[in-house]
């Protein structure tokens, strides 16, 4: 698949965004079965670049992601 689309996994995980060669690639959102989610840039099915991660308590963490590493994340505070 290439272009914009959605994919629902049997586990309940869900991806909506851009695909390239059947992989998440470009801007998109991945929602995990537990409700946590990542919104940002993907590269070959991996978190890559600027993005936001919303944890299970609803806290939003913003920063640069590289595969499974996310050093220097900052908590997004709504005041």
PyMOL Python script that loads the backbone (N, CA, C, O; Angstrom):
from pymol import cmd

cmd.read_pdbstr("""\
ATOM      1  N   UNK A   1       0.850  -1.168   0.000  1.00  0.00           N
ATOM      2  CA  UNK A   1       0.000   0.000   0.000  1.00  0.00           C
ATOM      3  C   UNK A   1       0.899   1.235   0.000  1.00  0.00           C
ATOM      4  O   UNK A   1       1.920   1.270   0.687  1.00  0.00           O
ATOM      5  N   UNK A   2       0.520   2.218  -0.755  1.00  0.00           N
ATOM      6  CA  UNK A   2       1.175   3.518  -0.782  1.00  0.00           C
ATOM      7  C   UNK A   2       0.107   4.597  -0.684  1.00  0.00           C
ATOM      8  O   UNK A   2      -0.972   4.471  -1.263  1.00  0.00           O
ATOM      9  N   UNK A   3       0.419   5.663   0.059  1.00  0.00           N
ATOM     10  CA  UNK A   3      -0.538   6.757   0.224  1.00  0.00           C
ATOM     11  C   UNK A   3      -1.179   6.716   1.599  1.00  0.00           C
ATOM     12  O   UNK A   3      -0.660   6.088   2.522  1.00  0.00           O
ATOM     13  N   UNK A   4      -2.315   7.393   1.726  1.00  0.00           N
ATOM     14  CA  UNK A   4      -3.015   7.493   3.007  1.00  0.00           C
ATOM     15  C   UNK A   4      -3.935   6.292   3.198  1.00  0.00           C
ATOM     16  O   UNK A   4      -4.563   5.811   2.255  1.00  0.00           O
ATOM     17  N   UNK A   5      -3.997   5.815   4.458  1.00  0.00           N
ATOM     18  CA  UNK A   5      -4.872   4.689   4.741  1.00  0.00           C
ATOM     19  C   UNK A   5      -4.965   4.414   6.229  1.00  0.00           C
ATOM     20  O   UNK A   5      -4.397   5.141   7.044  1.00  0.00           O
ATOM     21  N   UNK A   6      -5.681   3.365   6.574  1.00  0.00           N
ATOM     22  CA  UNK A   6      -5.825   2.936   7.969  1.00  0.00           C
ATOM     23  C   UNK A   6      -5.612   1.425   8.032  1.00  0.00           C
ATOM     24  O   UNK A   6      -5.848   0.698   7.066  1.00  0.00           O
ATOM     25  N   UNK A   7      -5.159   0.983   9.201  1.00  0.00           N
ATOM     26  CA  UNK A   7      -4.940  -0.439   9.422  1.00  0.00           C
ATOM     27  C   UNK A   7      -5.309  -0.759  10.858  1.00  0.00           C
ATOM     28  O   UNK A   7      -4.807  -0.122  11.785  1.00  0.00           O
ATOM     29  N   UNK A   8      -6.186  -1.745  11.053  1.00  0.00           N
ATOM     30  CA  UNK A   8      -6.565  -2.198  12.381  1.00  0.00           C
ATOM     31  C   UNK A   8      -5.989  -3.592  12.592  1.00  0.00           C
ATOM     32  O   UNK A   8      -6.228  -4.498  11.794  1.00  0.00           O
ATOM     33  N   UNK A   9      -5.228  -3.758  13.672  1.00  0.00           N
ATOM     34  CA  UNK A   9      -4.617  -5.046  13.999  1.00  0.00           C
ATOM     35  C   UNK A   9      -5.597  -5.888  14.818  1.00  0.00           C
ATOM     36  O   UNK A   9      -6.469  -5.331  15.485  1.00  0.00           O
ATOM     37  N   UNK A  10      -5.473  -7.213  14.784  1.00  0.00           N
ATOM     38  CA  UNK A  10      -6.336  -8.079  15.602  1.00  0.00           C
ATOM     39  C   UNK A  10      -6.240  -7.763  17.093  1.00  0.00           C
ATOM     40  O   UNK A  10      -7.190  -8.006  17.837  1.00  0.00           O
ATOM     41  N   UNK A  11      -5.112  -7.227  17.533  1.00  0.00           N
ATOM     42  CA  UNK A  11      -4.921  -6.889  18.952  1.00  0.00           C
ATOM     43  C   UNK A  11      -5.759  -5.693  19.381  1.00  0.00           C
ATOM     44  O   UNK A  11      -5.932  -5.448  20.575  1.00  0.00           O
ATOM     45  N   UNK A  12      -6.284  -4.940  18.400  1.00  0.00           N
ATOM     46  CA  UNK A  12      -7.010  -3.718  18.697  1.00  0.00           C
ATOM     47  C   UNK A  12      -6.193  -2.472  18.419  1.00  0.00           C
ATOM     48  O   UNK A  12      -6.728  -1.363  18.444  1.00  0.00           O
ATOM     49  N   UNK A  13      -4.893  -2.637  18.151  1.00  0.00           N
ATOM     50  CA  UNK A  13      -4.060  -1.498  17.768  1.00  0.00           C
ATOM     51  C   UNK A  13      -4.548  -0.967  16.428  1.00  0.00           C
ATOM     52  O   UNK A  13      -5.114  -1.705  15.621  1.00  0.00           O
ATOM     53  N   UNK A  14      -4.321   0.329  16.201  1.00  0.00           N
ATOM     54  CA  UNK A  14      -4.881   0.996  15.034  1.00  0.00           C
ATOM     55  C   UNK A  14      -3.882   2.024  14.513  1.00  0.00           C
ATOM     56  O   UNK A  14      -3.323   2.791  15.297  1.00  0.00           O
ATOM     57  N   UNK A  15      -3.652   2.051  13.207  1.00  0.00           N
ATOM     58  CA  UNK A  15      -2.800   3.071  12.587  1.00  0.00           C
ATOM     59  C   UNK A  15      -3.607   3.801  11.529  1.00  0.00           C
ATOM     60  O   UNK A  15      -4.344   3.191  10.755  1.00  0.00           O
ATOM     61  N   UNK A  16      -3.454   5.106  11.511  1.00  0.00           N
ATOM     62  CA  UNK A  16      -4.062   5.932  10.474  1.00  0.00           C
ATOM     63  C   UNK A  16      -3.017   6.936  10.017  1.00  0.00           C
ATOM     64  O   UNK A  16      -2.483   7.695  10.825  1.00  0.00           O
ATOM     65  N   UNK A  17      -2.727   6.939   8.732  1.00  0.00           N
ATOM     66  CA  UNK A  17      -1.736   7.877   8.221  1.00  0.00           C
ATOM     67  C   UNK A  17      -1.192   7.439   6.883  1.00  0.00           C
ATOM     68  O   UNK A  17      -1.872   6.773   6.102  1.00  0.00           O
ATOM     69  N   UNK A  18       0.041   7.823   6.633  1.00  0.00           N
ATOM     70  CA  UNK A  18       0.681   7.551   5.353  1.00  0.00           C
ATOM     71  C   UNK A  18       1.423   6.219   5.365  1.00  0.00           C
ATOM     72  O   UNK A  18       2.011   5.824   6.371  1.00  0.00           O
ATOM     73  N   UNK A  19       1.382   5.541   4.225  1.00  0.00           N
ATOM     74  CA  UNK A  19       2.084   4.282   4.016  1.00  0.00           C
ATOM     75  C   UNK A  19       3.032   4.430   2.829  1.00  0.00           C
ATOM     76  O   UNK A  19       2.764   5.190   1.899  1.00  0.00           O
ATOM     77  N   UNK A  20       4.135   3.700   2.872  1.00  0.00           N
ATOM     78  CA  UNK A  20       5.012   3.547   1.717  1.00  0.00           C
ATOM     79  C   UNK A  20       5.518   2.110   1.726  1.00  0.00           C
ATOM     80  O   UNK A  20       6.091   1.654   2.716  1.00  0.00           O
ATOM     81  N   UNK A  21       5.310   1.410   0.641  1.00  0.00           N
ATOM     82  CA  UNK A  21       5.706  -0.001   0.517  1.00  0.00           C
ATOM     83  C   UNK A  21       5.155  -0.844   1.669  1.00  0.00           C
ATOM     84  O   UNK A  21       5.869  -1.664   2.247  1.00  0.00           O
ATOM     85  N   UNK A  22       3.880  -0.631   1.994  1.00  0.00           N
ATOM     86  CA  UNK A  22       3.164  -1.370   3.044  1.00  0.00           C
ATOM     87  C   UNK A  22       3.704  -1.123   4.450  1.00  0.00           C
ATOM     88  O   UNK A  22       3.475  -1.934   5.348  1.00  0.00           O
ATOM     89  N   UNK A  23       4.407  -0.029   4.652  1.00  0.00           N
ATOM     90  CA  UNK A  23       4.937   0.313   5.971  1.00  0.00           C
ATOM     91  C   UNK A  23       4.441   1.695   6.364  1.00  0.00           C
ATOM     92  O   UNK A  23       4.160   2.533   5.507  1.00  0.00           O
ATOM     93  N   UNK A  24       4.336   1.928   7.681  1.00  0.00           N
ATOM     94  CA  UNK A  24       3.995   3.260   8.178  1.00  0.00           C
ATOM     95  C   UNK A  24       5.164   4.158   7.812  1.00  0.00           C
ATOM     96  O   UNK A  24       6.303   3.888   8.193  1.00  0.00           O
ATOM     97  N   UNK A  25       4.884   5.225   7.075  1.00  0.00           N
ATOM     98  CA  UNK A  25       5.974   6.083   6.611  1.00  0.00           C
ATOM     99  C   UNK A  25       5.423   7.478   6.326  1.00  0.00           C
ATOM    100  O   UNK A  25       4.619   7.665   5.413  1.00  0.00           O
ATOM    101  N   UNK A  26       5.863   8.450   7.117  1.00  0.00           N
ATOM    102  CA  UNK A  26       5.344   9.815   7.009  1.00  0.00           C
ATOM    103  C   UNK A  26       4.508  10.131   8.243  1.00  0.00           C
ATOM    104  O   UNK A  26       4.691   9.517   9.295  1.00  0.00           O
ATOM    105  N   UNK A  27       3.608  11.069   8.118  1.00  0.00           N
ATOM    106  CA  UNK A  27       2.770  11.484   9.251  1.00  0.00           C
ATOM    107  C   UNK A  27       1.679  10.459   9.518  1.00  0.00           C
ATOM    108  O   UNK A  27       1.066   9.923   8.595  1.00  0.00           O
ATOM    109  N   UNK A  28       1.446  10.192  10.819  1.00  0.00           N
ATOM    110  CA  UNK A  28       0.392   9.256  11.168  1.00  0.00           C
ATOM    111  C   UNK A  28       0.168   9.177  12.668  1.00  0.00           C
ATOM    112  O   UNK A  28       0.870   9.808  13.458  1.00  0.00           O
ATOM    113  N   UNK A  29      -0.830   8.387  13.037  1.00  0.00           N
ATOM    114  CA  UNK A  29      -1.154   8.138  14.443  1.00  0.00           C
ATOM    115  C   UNK A  29      -1.280   6.638  14.656  1.00  0.00           C
ATOM    116  O   UNK A  29      -1.968   5.945  13.907  1.00  0.00           O
ATOM    117  N   UNK A  30      -0.600   6.144  15.698  1.00  0.00           N
ATOM    118  CA  UNK A  30      -0.686   4.744  16.079  1.00  0.00           C
ATOM    119  C   UNK A  30      -1.267   4.690  17.483  1.00  0.00           C
ATOM    120  O   UNK A  30      -0.708   5.260  18.419  1.00  0.00           O
ATOM    121  N   UNK A  31      -2.402   3.996  17.621  1.00  0.00           N
ATOM    122  CA  UNK A  31      -3.049   3.840  18.926  1.00  0.00           C
ATOM    123  C   UNK A  31      -2.868   2.392  19.379  1.00  0.00           C
ATOM    124  O   UNK A  31      -3.233   1.450  18.675  1.00  0.00           O
ATOM    125  N   UNK A  32      -2.296   2.241  20.570  1.00  0.00           N
ATOM    126  CA  UNK A  32      -2.052   0.919  21.144  1.00  0.00           C
ATOM    127  C   UNK A  32      -3.343   0.371  21.769  1.00  0.00           C
ATOM    128  O   UNK A  32      -4.258   1.140  22.061  1.00  0.00           O
ATOM    129  N   UNK A  33      -3.423  -0.947  21.975  1.00  0.00           N
ATOM    130  CA  UNK A  33      -4.629  -1.525  22.561  1.00  0.00           C
ATOM    131  C   UNK A  33      -4.993  -0.955  23.930  1.00  0.00           C
ATOM    132  O   UNK A  33      -6.168  -0.947  24.297  1.00  0.00           O
ATOM    133  N   UNK A  34      -4.001  -0.475  24.696  1.00  0.00           N
ATOM    134  CA  UNK A  34      -4.282   0.079  26.023  1.00  0.00           C
ATOM    135  C   UNK A  34      -4.733   1.540  25.987  1.00  0.00           C
ATOM    136  O   UNK A  34      -4.966   2.141  27.035  1.00  0.00           O
ATOM    137  N   UNK A  35      -4.857   2.118  24.775  1.00  0.00           N
ATOM    138  CA  UNK A  35      -5.326   3.495  24.630  1.00  0.00           C
ATOM    139  C   UNK A  35      -4.221   4.524  24.500  1.00  0.00           C
ATOM    140  O   UNK A  35      -4.491   5.666  24.130  1.00  0.00           O
ATOM    141  N   UNK A  36      -2.974   4.147  24.796  1.00  0.00           N
ATOM    142  CA  UNK A  36      -1.876   5.080  24.580  1.00  0.00           C
ATOM    143  C   UNK A  36      -1.712   5.292  23.080  1.00  0.00           C
ATOM    144  O   UNK A  36      -2.094   4.440  22.278  1.00  0.00           O
ATOM    145  N   UNK A  37      -1.137   6.442  22.707  1.00  0.00           N
ATOM    146  CA  UNK A  37      -0.988   6.683  21.270  1.00  0.00           C
ATOM    147  C   UNK A  37       0.223   7.551  20.976  1.00  0.00           C
ATOM    148  O   UNK A  37       0.683   8.325  21.816  1.00  0.00           O
ATOM    149  N   UNK A  38       0.723   7.401  19.762  1.00  0.00           N
ATOM    150  CA  UNK A  38       1.799   8.228  19.232  1.00  0.00           C
ATOM    151  C   UNK A  38       1.261   8.908  17.980  1.00  0.00           C
ATOM    152  O   UNK A  38       0.669   8.261  17.115  1.00  0.00           O
ATOM    153  N   UNK A  39       1.470  10.209  17.891  1.00  0.00           N
ATOM    154  CA  UNK A  39       1.123  10.975  16.699  1.00  0.00           C
ATOM    155  C   UNK A  39       2.373  11.709  16.257  1.00  0.00           C
ATOM    156  O   UNK A  39       2.960  12.473  17.023  1.00  0.00           O
ATOM    157  N   UNK A  40       2.776  11.474  15.022  1.00  0.00           N
ATOM    158  CA  UNK A  40       3.981  12.132  14.534  1.00  0.00           C
ATOM    159  C   UNK A  40       4.477  11.466  13.271  1.00  0.00           C
ATOM    160  O   UNK A  40       3.698  10.965  12.461  1.00  0.00           O
ATOM    161  N   UNK A  41       5.794  11.472  13.122  1.00  0.00           N
ATOM    162  CA  UNK A  41       6.420  10.961  11.917  1.00  0.00           C
ATOM    163  C   UNK A  41       6.878   9.518  12.118  1.00  0.00           C
ATOM    164  O   UNK A  41       7.392   9.149  13.174  1.00  0.00           O
ATOM    165  N   UNK A  42       6.678   8.720  11.078  1.00  0.00           N
ATOM    166  CA  UNK A  42       7.116   7.323  11.045  1.00  0.00           C
ATOM    167  C   UNK A  42       8.110   7.133   9.902  1.00  0.00           C
ATOM    168  O   UNK A  42       8.055   7.829   8.888  1.00  0.00           O
ATOM    169  N   UNK A  43       9.014   6.179  10.086  1.00  0.00           N
ATOM    170  CA  UNK A  43       9.943   5.795   9.034  1.00  0.00           C
ATOM    171  C   UNK A  43      10.065   4.281   9.080  1.00  0.00           C
ATOM    172  O   UNK A  43      10.614   3.730  10.033  1.00  0.00           O
ATOM    173  N   UNK A  44       9.561   3.612   8.065  1.00  0.00           N
ATOM    174  CA  UNK A  44       9.614   2.143   7.993  1.00  0.00           C
ATOM    175  C   UNK A  44       9.086   1.473   9.257  1.00  0.00           C
ATOM    176  O   UNK A  44       9.763   0.641   9.861  1.00  0.00           O
ATOM    177  N   UNK A  45       7.874   1.844   9.648  1.00  0.00           N
ATOM    178  CA  UNK A  45       7.146   1.262  10.790  1.00  0.00           C
ATOM    179  C   UNK A  45       7.701   1.670  12.152  1.00  0.00           C
ATOM    180  O   UNK A  45       7.307   1.083  13.160  1.00  0.00           O
ATOM    181  N   UNK A  46       8.579   2.631  12.220  1.00  0.00           N
ATOM    182  CA  UNK A  46       9.169   3.056  13.494  1.00  0.00           C
ATOM    183  C   UNK A  46       8.904   4.533  13.744  1.00  0.00           C
ATOM    184  O   UNK A  46       8.824   5.329  12.809  1.00  0.00           O
ATOM    185  N   UNK A  47       8.767   4.890  15.028  1.00  0.00           N
ATOM    186  CA  UNK A  47       8.648   6.301  15.400  1.00  0.00           C
ATOM    187  C   UNK A  47       9.950   6.977  14.995  1.00  0.00           C
ATOM    188  O   UNK A  47      11.032   6.489  15.322  1.00  0.00           O
ATOM    189  N   UNK A  48       9.853   8.100  14.285  1.00  0.00           N
ATOM    190  CA  UNK A  48      11.075   8.765  13.820  1.00  0.00           C
ATOM    191  C   UNK A  48      10.816  10.246  13.612  1.00  0.00           C
ATOM    192  O   UNK A  48      10.052  10.633  12.727  1.00  0.00           O
ATOM    193  N   UNK A  49      11.457  11.077  14.434  1.00  0.00           N
ATOM    194  CA  UNK A  49      11.315  12.526  14.284  1.00  0.00           C
ATOM    195  C   UNK A  49      10.385  13.116  15.327  1.00  0.00           C
ATOM    196  O   UNK A  49      10.157  12.525  16.383  1.00  0.00           O
ATOM    197  N   UNK A  50       9.858  14.278  15.020  1.00  0.00           N
ATOM    198  CA  UNK A  50       8.982  14.989  15.951  1.00  0.00           C
ATOM    199  C   UNK A  50       7.671  14.239  16.142  1.00  0.00           C
ATOM    200  O   UNK A  50       7.080  13.731  15.189  1.00  0.00           O
ATOM    201  N   UNK A  51       7.228  14.182  17.400  1.00  0.00           N
ATOM    202  CA  UNK A  51       5.959  13.523  17.660  1.00  0.00           C
ATOM    203  C   UNK A  51       5.471  13.766  19.069  1.00  0.00           C
ATOM    204  O   UNK A  51       6.150  14.385  19.889  1.00  0.00           O
ATOM    205  N   UNK A  52       4.278  13.266  19.332  1.00  0.00           N
ATOM    206  CA  UNK A  52       3.667  13.344  20.661  1.00  0.00           C
ATOM    207  C   UNK A  52       3.212  11.954  21.071  1.00  0.00           C
ATOM    208  O   UNK A  52       2.625  11.215  20.281  1.00  0.00           O
ATOM    209  N   UNK A  53       3.495  11.611  22.327  1.00  0.00           N
ATOM    210  CA  UNK A  53       3.054  10.348  22.890  1.00  0.00           C
ATOM    211  C   UNK A  53       2.100  10.655  24.031  1.00  0.00           C
ATOM    212  O   UNK A  53       2.447  11.387  24.958  1.00  0.00           O
ATOM    213  N   UNK A  54       0.903  10.099  23.965  1.00  0.00           N
ATOM    214  CA  UNK A  54      -0.081  10.266  25.027  1.00  0.00           C
ATOM    215  C   UNK A  54      -0.106   8.975  25.841  1.00  0.00           C
ATOM    216  O   UNK A  54      -0.416   7.903  25.322  1.00  0.00           O
ATOM    217  N   UNK A  55       0.230   9.101  27.141  1.00  0.00           N
ATOM    218  CA  UNK A  55       0.305   7.904  27.969  1.00  0.00           C
ATOM    219  C   UNK A  55      -1.076   7.498  28.491  1.00  0.00           C
ATOM    220  O   UNK A  55      -2.078   8.151  28.201  1.00  0.00           O
ATOM    221  N   UNK A  56      -1.110   6.419  29.259  1.00  0.00           N
ATOM    222  CA  UNK A  56      -2.386   5.862  29.721  1.00  0.00           C
ATOM    223  C   UNK A  56      -3.116   6.769  30.704  1.00  0.00           C
ATOM    224  O   UNK A  56      -4.307   6.572  30.947  1.00  0.00           O
ATOM    225  N   UNK A  57      -2.430   7.762  31.276  1.00  0.00           N
ATOM    226  CA  UNK A  57      -3.074   8.723  32.177  1.00  0.00           C
ATOM    227  C   UNK A  57      -3.522   9.986  31.445  1.00  0.00           C
ATOM    228  O   UNK A  57      -4.065  10.907  32.055  1.00  0.00           O
ATOM    229  N   UNK A  58      -3.291  10.021  30.134  1.00  0.00           N
ATOM    230  CA  UNK A  58      -3.689  11.179  29.335  1.00  0.00           C
ATOM    231  C   UNK A  58      -2.647  12.278  29.271  1.00  0.00           C
ATOM    232  O   UNK A  58      -2.904  13.335  28.693  1.00  0.00           O
ATOM    233  N   UNK A  59      -1.468  12.052  29.856  1.00  0.00           N
ATOM    234  CA  UNK A  59      -0.394  13.038  29.784  1.00  0.00           C
ATOM    235  C   UNK A  59       0.238  12.989  28.398  1.00  0.00           C
ATOM    236  O   UNK A  59       0.469  11.907  27.857  1.00  0.00           O
ATOM    237  N   UNK A  60       0.517  14.148  27.826  1.00  0.00           N
ATOM    238  CA  UNK A  60       1.073  14.232  26.479  1.00  0.00           C
ATOM    239  C   UNK A  60       2.541  14.634  26.568  1.00  0.00           C
ATOM    240  O   UNK A  60       2.888  15.655  27.161  1.00  0.00           O
ATOM    241  N   UNK A  61       3.388  13.813  25.968  1.00  0.00           N
ATOM    242  CA  UNK A  61       4.830  14.033  25.939  1.00  0.00           C
ATOM    243  C   UNK A  61       5.237  14.377  24.518  1.00  0.00           C
ATOM    244  O   UNK A  61       4.881  13.663  23.580  1.00  0.00           O
ATOM    245  N   UNK A  62       5.982  15.466  24.348  1.00  0.00           N
ATOM    246  CA  UNK A  62       6.361  15.941  23.023  1.00  0.00           C
ATOM    247  C   UNK A  62       7.884  15.949  22.891  1.00  0.00           C
ATOM    248  O   UNK A  62       8.596  16.278  23.840  1.00  0.00           O
ATOM    249  N   UNK A  63       8.370  15.586  21.713  1.00  0.00           N
ATOM    250  CA  UNK A  63       9.807  15.635  21.476  1.00  0.00           C
ATOM    251  C   UNK A  63      10.209  14.859  20.244  1.00  0.00           C
ATOM    252  O   UNK A  63       9.390  14.573  19.370  1.00  0.00           O
ATOM    253  N   UNK A  64      11.497  14.520  20.192  1.00  0.00           N
ATOM    254  CA  UNK A  64      12.050  13.764  19.067  1.00  0.00           C
ATOM    255  C   UNK A  64      12.128  12.291  19.434  1.00  0.00           C
ATOM    256  O   UNK A  64      12.595  11.918  20.510  1.00  0.00           O
ATOM    257  N   UNK A  65      11.666  11.481  18.522  1.00  0.00           N
ATOM    258  CA  UNK A  65      11.669  10.039  18.703  1.00  0.00           C
ATOM    259  C   UNK A  65      12.620   9.413  17.688  1.00  0.00           C
ATOM    260  O   UNK A  65      12.732   9.873  16.551  1.00  0.00           O
ATOM    261  N   UNK A  66      13.295   8.365  18.117  1.00  0.00           N
ATOM    262  CA  UNK A  66      14.162   7.603  17.221  1.00  0.00           C
ATOM    263  C   UNK A  66      14.019   6.138  17.593  1.00  0.00           C
ATOM    264  O   UNK A  66      14.601   5.674  18.574  1.00  0.00           O
ATOM    265  N   UNK A  67      13.233   5.409  16.794  1.00  0.00           N
ATOM    266  CA  UNK A  67      12.944   4.000  17.047  1.00  0.00           C
ATOM    267  C   UNK A  67      12.286   3.872  18.413  1.00  0.00           C
ATOM    268  O   UNK A  67      11.169   4.361  18.585  1.00  0.00           O
ATOM    269  N   UNK A  68      12.916   3.244  19.380  1.00  0.00           N
ATOM    270  CA  UNK A  68      12.314   3.098  20.706  1.00  0.00           C
ATOM    271  C   UNK A  68      12.830   4.140  21.687  1.00  0.00           C
ATOM    272  O   UNK A  68      12.357   4.203  22.822  1.00  0.00           O
ATOM    273  N   UNK A  69      13.794   4.959  21.270  1.00  0.00           N
ATOM    274  CA  UNK A  69      14.366   5.975  22.148  1.00  0.00           C
ATOM    275  C   UNK A  69      13.641   7.309  21.964  1.00  0.00           C
ATOM    276  O   UNK A  69      13.231   7.670  20.861  1.00  0.00           O
ATOM    277  N   UNK A  70      13.498   8.017  23.065  1.00  0.00           N
ATOM    278  CA  UNK A  70      12.854   9.331  23.029  1.00  0.00           C
ATOM    279  C   UNK A  70      13.482  10.208  24.104  1.00  0.00           C
ATOM    280  O   UNK A  70      12.834  10.570  25.086  1.00  0.00           O
ATOM    281  N   UNK A  71      14.727  10.537  23.907  1.00  0.00           N
ATOM    282  CA  UNK A  71      15.440  11.336  24.882  1.00  0.00           C
ATOM    283  C   UNK A  71      14.981  12.783  24.828  1.00  0.00           C
ATOM    284  O   UNK A  71      14.703  13.313  23.752  1.00  0.00           O
ATOM    285  N   UNK A  72      14.903  13.418  25.983  1.00  0.00           N
ATOM    286  CA  UNK A  72      14.566  14.835  26.037  1.00  0.00           C
ATOM    287  C   UNK A  72      13.102  15.153  25.824  1.00  0.00           C
ATOM    288  O   UNK A  72      12.773  16.272  25.428  1.00  0.00           O
ATOM    289  N   UNK A  73      12.209  14.204  26.072  1.00  0.00           N
ATOM    290  CA  UNK A  73      10.785  14.494  25.933  1.00  0.00           C
ATOM    291  C   UNK A  73      10.366  15.542  26.952  1.00  0.00           C
ATOM    292  O   UNK A  73      10.892  15.591  28.063  1.00  0.00           O
ATOM    293  N   UNK A  74       9.423  16.369  26.563  1.00  0.00           N
ATOM    294  CA  UNK A  74       8.889  17.386  27.464  1.00  0.00           C
ATOM    295  C   UNK A  74       7.389  17.169  27.617  1.00  0.00           C
ATOM    296  O   UNK A  74       6.683  16.876  26.652  1.00  0.00           O
ATOM    297  N   UNK A  75       6.925  17.320  28.841  1.00  0.00           N
ATOM    298  CA  UNK A  75       5.498  17.192  29.129  1.00  0.00           C
ATOM    299  C   UNK A  75       4.779  18.410  28.592  1.00  0.00           C
ATOM    300  O   UNK A  75       5.160  19.542  28.891  1.00  0.00           O
ATOM    301  N   UNK A  76       3.750  18.191  27.807  1.00  0.00           N
ATOM    302  CA  UNK A  76       2.931  19.276  27.278  1.00  0.00           C
ATOM    303  C   UNK A  76       1.922  19.640  28.359  1.00  0.00           C
ATOM    304  O   UNK A  76       1.142  18.798  28.804  1.00  0.00           O
ATOM    305  N   UNK A  77       1.946  20.905  28.775  1.00  0.00           N
ATOM    306  CA  UNK A  77       1.081  21.365  29.867  1.00  0.00           C
ATOM    307  C   UNK A  77       0.057  22.341  29.307  1.00  0.00           C
ATOM    308  O   UNK A  77       0.411  23.320  28.649  1.00  0.00           O
ATOM    309  N   UNK A  78      -1.196  22.071  29.569  1.00  0.00           N
ATOM    310  CA  UNK A  78      -2.275  22.987  29.170  1.00  0.00           C
ATOM    311  C   UNK A  78      -2.664  23.817  30.376  1.00  0.00           C
ATOM    312  O   UNK A  78      -3.147  23.276  31.370  1.00  0.00           O
ATOM    313  N   UNK A  79      -2.459  25.125  30.302  1.00  0.00           N
ATOM    314  CA  UNK A  79      -2.820  26.014  31.412  1.00  0.00           C
ATOM    315  C   UNK A  79      -3.823  27.043  30.949  1.00  0.00           C
ATOM    316  O   UNK A  79      -4.253  27.885  31.737  1.00  0.00           O
TER     317      UNK A  79
END
""", "prot")
cmd.dss("prot")
cmd.show_as("cartoon", "prot")
cmd.util.cbc("prot")
cmd.orient("prot")
